[in-house]
Amino acid sequence: MLLLNTDDQRAEVSSKLSETYDWLYEEGEKAETDELRMNASHNLKLVGFLYIMFN
């Protein structure tokens, strides 16, 4: 499980989520299916950890 104990850890996760958001609405809009799947797979791991933490 991912534990966000420090401000630096929280900032890192926030940054990754912001990067994902930016990519999705900029480059992701025109991305090929394989590229979307690769990015989704990588980011779902992070989101899954966050979901587990807050439930």
N, C-alpha and C positions, 0 to 999 in steps of 0.2 A: 504494500500500500504506500502511496505517496503522501508524505507528511510535509506540510508547508509550515515549518516552525520559525523561519526567519523572514525578515523583510526581503532579503535577497532572493530567497526561494519563491516567495509570492510574486516578486517582480519578474522573475524568470518565466514563470507560468503565464503571467499576464502578457508578457512580451510575445510568447509563443502563440497564445490565443489571438493576439492582435495581428501577428504575421499571417496566421491562418485566415483570419477574416479578410485582410487585405488581399491575399493571394486569391481567395475564392471569388471575390467581386472584381478583381482586375484580370489576372491571368487565368483563373479557373473557369471563367465564363467561356473561354475559347479552347480549353484544354481537351485533349483526347481522353477517351474513357480510361485507358490504362494509367494515365497520369493522375486523373481524378481518384481512381481506386487507390493508388499508391499514397497519395496525400491523405485521403480519408482514413486509410488503415493506420497510418502514423499518428494522425490526430485523434482518432477514436480511442487510442490507448490513453492519451492524456485526459480526454474527457471522461473516460471510464473511471480512471483513478479519482477524478474530482467528484464524480457522481457517488462513488463508494464512500468518499470522505464525508459528504454532506447528508447521507441518508442513514 
